[in-house]
Amino acid sequence: MPAKTKVQQMAAGAALSAKRGEIPVSELYGAALNMYKSMTIEELEEYAGTKRKGLRFRKHKRKKSL
């Protein structure tokens, strides 16, 4: 399953780098850390390898609270 947003694709790339030992796990946080813990290298490669052209930056805009 390919990434649906640019943010998801970037988080998968960071998690993949940590899985490969290119960056320390201590540098991960948020979605990248969750992906690192729960996904295999093959799954991360699929998400991180998604072409960025045509992807939205985020899934939806956040509403401002009053």
Secondary structure, 3 states (H helix, E strand, C coil): CCCCEHHHHHHHHHHHHHHHCCCCHHHCCCHHHHHHHHCCHHHHHHHHCCCCCCCECCCCCCCCCC
